[in-house]
Amino acid sequence: MPVNALNFPIGVKTFDVNDGTAQISFNPTDVNFVSALYDLFAECAERYETDKDKKFENNTAFFEYVRQRDAEVSDGVDRLFGEGAAAAVFQGHSTHAMAEGLPLWTNFFLAVIDTVPEEMSKQIRASKPRVEKYLKKYHR
């Protein structure tokens, strides 16, 4: 007996990162995703603030510590966007390298976060006519 199928849009969008050096996919209106993103951002920000006052015996200790922090950020990015996403997004750069006054991880997370309100507004505007169509059809 053939199996029936239901297919419906799930809102996942694919974004080119830094002119196509990487691609990531996510649904900017998915509360579970956005919550996990904000949690990861907060964790990274808390560690970054704590690390500002940290002193190191020598450069080797500092480099090792930053590699550890990079691994933590990369693991979080991979959890959110899939295995290998961090390597593709950061292209071998330290997630703690600076650009325009902020670590790369911050710039990346802020770019992702910026997609949320725009897409949410777009989806809300699109939902009203679609819902009204079905209400007119089935509401008696």
Beta strands, then each sheet from edge to edge (+ up, - down):
strand 1: 13-17
strand 2: 22-26
strand 3: 98-99
strand 4: 102-103
sheet 1: 1+ 2-
sheet 2: 3+ 4-
end
